[in-house]
């Protein structure tokens, strides 16, 4: 009796595992690839799924998704944890740029928000919002899409928490 229950549970788990693998969409196998080869694979997979993609350099690409622009850069390691760094850029209003209040705000954001790291760029005139989708060897287009959704949801929550900051930061749109 115990063996039959164990067999049913095992087969259910295996079937469930197979079902979850096939529903995840286009899988990118990046094992053993260079960052440039991974970028090529990302461009192809995202373009095949009808994303608007622009190659920015040998190891980075810009993706237009949900009326927003995301920079993606594969960072692969040999026999380790791989990641795709996903970044959005914002230009700050001159009244906010390079102020002590800005440094305080960036510090508070990095302490309170867990979806990205906020980094001042261009001598305090811009902000880079950087996250990383981590994986081992394979990642799906659906996982990347969910990561972009999660980042956008975090930024919406940020705008709701700091409504006064919304006009002070404008997203950089590539090629626009």
N, C-alpha and C positions, 0 to 999 in steps of 0.2 A: 504494500500500500504506500509506504513512504517513498519507495523507488518510483512508483507511477506518478505521485504528486511532484517529486523532484523533476521527473522527465517532462511533465506538463509545464512546470515553471520554467525549466531551462528552454524548452522549445518556444514558449511564449516570449521569453526574453530575447532569444535569437531572432525570432520573427519580428518582434518589435524593433530590435536593433537594425535589421535589414530595412524595415519600413522607414525608420528615421534616416537612414543613410540615403535612400533614394529620394526622399522628399526634400533634401537639402539643396537641390538644384545643381548647377554646374560646379563641380569640384575642380580646384586647381591643385595639381600635384607639383609642388615647388621643391621637392627633395632633390638635393644635389645641384640646384641651379644657382647661378650667380644672381646678383641683384638686377643686372641688366636683363638677363633671361627671364627673371620673375616679372620685371616690368613689361616685357614683351607679352608674356602670358596674361597679365592683368589687362593690358590694352585689348588683346584679342577677346578674352572672355567677357569683359564689360561691353565692348562694341557688339559682340554677338547677342547680348541681352538688351540691345537698343539704348545703352547709355551713351551720352555724348562725351567722348573722351578726347583729350588733347595731350599728346606727348610733350612734356616740358623739357626733359633732358634724357640722357641715357638711362637714368635710374629714377625718374619721377614722372608722374602723369597727373593731369587735372581731370576731374570727373564732375560733370554737371548732374546734379541729382536734386529733385524736389525744389527747384528754383534756387539752388545754392551751389557753391563751388567748393570742392574738396581736393586738396593736393594729397596724392598717395605716393609713398616711397617704401619699397620693400627693403627690409633689413634682415637678411638671412644669415644664419650661422651654421657652421658645420656641426652636426650632431648636437644641436641645442634648440633652444626655444626661439622660433622665428617670429617676426612681427611685420606688420605693415603700418608704418607711421602715417596717420591721417591728420591733416592740418587744415585749418581755416585761418584766414588773415583778415585783420580789421585795421583800418586807418582811424586814428583818433582825432576828434575835434581839437583845433589848436588851443582852445581854452583848457582842455584836460591834459593835453600832451605835455610831457616833461615836468609834471607837477609832483610835489611830495604826496598829495592826496592820491595820485595815480599809483605810486609805489605801495601805499597802504592798501588800496583797493585790490591790487594784484596779489598782494600777500594774503588778504582775506579770502579772495577767490580760491587760491591754491590750498588754503586750509579747509574751506567749506565744501568745495565741489570735487566730486570724485570721478567725473567723466572725462576730464582733460586737465592738462597743465597749461597755465597761462604764462606767457613769456613776453616781456617787453622787447620790441625790436626797433630798428631804425632810430636809435637814441631816444626812445620813449615816445615816438610819434605813431607807433603801431603796436598791435598785440597779435601774437601768434597763439592760437588755441590748438594744442597738440595732444592727440591721443594715440594709442597703439592697439591694433587688433593682434593679439598673440595667438600662435598656433604651432603645431608640430607637423611639418611637412605638407599638410593639406589644409586648404581653407576654401569655403564656398563663396560664390557671388552673393548668395542670400545672407551669409554671415557678414560680409562687407556692407551690404545694404542695411542690415540691422544695426551695425556699428554707426553708420552715418545717421540713421534715424535716432539712435540713442544720443549721439552728439548734438543733433538739432534739438531734441527734447530737452537736454541739459541747458542749451543756450536759450531756449524759450523760457525755461524756469528761471534762468538768470535774468532775462529781460523783465519778467514779472516781479522778481525780487528787487530789482534795481531799475524801475521805469525811467528814472531820471538819466540813466546812462544810455538809453536806447538812441537818442539823437547824437550822442557823443562818440559813437563808434559805428563806422560804416564798413560792411563786408567788402573785401576786395573781390571783384569779379574779373576773372581772367578773360582776355579777348573781348571785353565789353567796352 
